[in-house]
Amino acid sequence: MGRTTAAVLLAAVFGAAPAAAFDLVDTQGRHHRLDDLKGRWVVVNFWATWCVPCIQEIPEVAAFARAHREVAIVGVATDVEDADKVKRFAAKVGHDYPLVLSNHKVEKALGHVKALPTTRIYDPKGALVYDKPGRVDRKILEGLTQRPAPNAAAKL
């Protein structure tokens, strides 16, 4: 059983899972540190340019980000052989929230995802409360981030 899977299972049984701190640098050079985002919900969405469900969900995630500025959203592109191409592609499909290009450092900080798209959500205390592959949309994200934080993981 992987570390992330174990953390999610423990969270479901005992409450929110402690999250590993991360410090991600987006394509604009801005840092997104989990510690700095405490007090806010944080959504980290992993995707790739070749992933059809990823491409379909990006406009939904962007709409959610525009409607809920109080929630920190970070997109992580996992296929970054050509960074400029990925940035152009992201802009074309409506990715207008912070974009992180994955590399060894990012993968070490966040861990490897087993499927794409994958979405991770951290509650305002910084605990990982959602970590699942599959498409999300604005309604799902609203439901997951508008609920009370304390026992959020129990609904996984």
Phi, psi and omega in degrees: 000132180287162181299317181294316179299316179298318180297319180293318178296317177297321179298319181295327182274316190249358183116191185298140181278140174294140182256144173289134179296144175225156176223102183254141177249123182275180184291349176264000180086007179273142178271143175233098182255131179303319180298323179287341184263004178302141185098350179233151168290146179231128177245124176243120184243120181266136181207173176215155182294333183272356186267107183301311178300328177297312182298322180292328184273341183303314178299327178292316178296319179297318178297318177299315181299318180293324183278340185229070181298341179286346179260131177276127181240134175225127174263138179241111177277126185266347179248098189233038177301325179234095186302317180297320179297317180296318179296318178296317179299314181301314179297320181297323183268007174095014179284092183247021175248169185307136182242125175249133176266119185294146174206187182302318182295317179295314180296323178295320181289320186258342186086164182277138174266145184271340182209159177236146350288156172230140178237133174241137179234132178250136180282174182299344176272355180092011180270140177287119183242353180208130179207091185219144171281160178116159181293144170239159174227179184302317182297316178298314180297321177296317179297323183281331185255355180257003180270164177297142184287320193311307183247034184299326184294337181297342182266009181299000000 
